[in-house]
Amino acid sequence: MPGVLEAYRQLSKRYERDATDVAVRSSATAEDLPTASFAGQQETYLNVRGEERLLQAVRDCMASLFTDRAIVYRAERGFAHRGVALSVGILALKAR
């Protein structure tokens, strides 16, 4: 994930830190539908600092699409497991 790390380095530099705290959040394509709400099923990580922790949080967000809870919810509502796309956003936590 070289693009993620480079962006993280630039963000940290912008905040004048070696490693800034970020939130790592997932967002799925089928989060709010008229017949189903997937909101909150995938993981979010707060106060992530450092490149290794960032990469692990991104991987964990992606993997959370396949937790028991998420799989059962999709199966009960007839959604294909590979039919739901997921993105991961990395947000800076503003220092006070």
ABEGO torsion letter per residue (X at the ends): XAAAAAAAAAAAAAAGBABBBBBBBBBBAAABBAABBABGABBBBBGBBEAAAAAAAAAAAAAAAABAAAAAAAAAAGBBAAABBBBBBBBBBBBX
